[in-house]
């Protein structure tokens, strides 16, 4: 029981510390949404690569509205 408690506390600590100096970006690729943490002064669109597009939190969209690449 103690291992579970301390494990949960460790996970919570990591999440809390990682959110202090980062911001959340939303990236879309093949109709799926992914989250990426970046430095607060880094624009989310700088994380855009190839077929993956990234936006700020206030620009977040429904992944179903993103065009999907047709299957070959």
C-alpha positions in Angstrom: 0.0 0.0 0.0 2.9 2.4 0.8 4.5 1.7 -2.6 1.3 2.7 -4.4 1.0 5.9 -2.4 4.6 6.9 -2.9 4.4 6.0 -6.6 1.3 8.2 -7.0 3.0 11.1 -5.1 6.1 10.8 -7.3 3.9 11.0 -10.5 2.1 14.0 -9.1 5.4 15.7 -8.3 6.7 15.2 -11.8 3.6 16.5 -13.4 3.5 19.6 -11.1 7.2 20.4 -11.7 7.0 19.9 -15.4 4.1 22.3 -15.8 5.9 25.2 -14.0 8.3 26.2 -16.7 6.5 24.8 -19.8 3.5 25.5 -21.9 1.3 23.0 -23.6 1.0 22.8 -27.4 -1.4 20.8 -29.4 -0.1 19.0 -32.5 -2.2 17.3 -35.1 -1.1 14.5 -37.5 -3.2 12.1 -39.5 -6.3 13.2 -37.6 -4.9 12.6 -34.2 -4.1 15.1 -31.5 -0.9 15.0 -29.5 0.3 17.2 -26.7 3.8 18.6 -26.6 5.4 20.6 -23.7 7.7 23.5 -24.8 9.4 26.4 -23.1 7.0 29.3 -22.5 8.8 31.6 -24.9 8.8 29.0 -27.8 5.9 29.4 -30.3 3.9 26.2 -30.8 4.0 26.5 -34.5 7.8 26.1 -34.4 7.1 22.4 -33.4 5.4 21.9 -36.8 7.3 19.2 -38.8 6.3 17.6 -42.1 2.7 16.5 -41.8 2.4 17.5 -38.2 1.0 20.9 -37.4 1.1 22.4 -33.9 -1.0 25.3 -32.4 -1.3 27.2 -29.2 -4.0 26.2 -26.7 -6.4 29.0 -27.8 -6.2 27.7 -31.4 -7.0 24.1 -30.4 -9.3 22.3 -32.8 -11.4 19.1 -33.1 -9.1 16.3 -34.5 -12.0 15.2 -36.6 -12.0 18.5 -38.5 -8.3 18.0 -39.5 -8.0 16.5 -43.0 -6.8 12.9 -42.9 -4.2 11.6 -45.4 -5.9 9.1 -47.7 -4.8 5.5 -47.3 -2.6 4.1 -50.1 
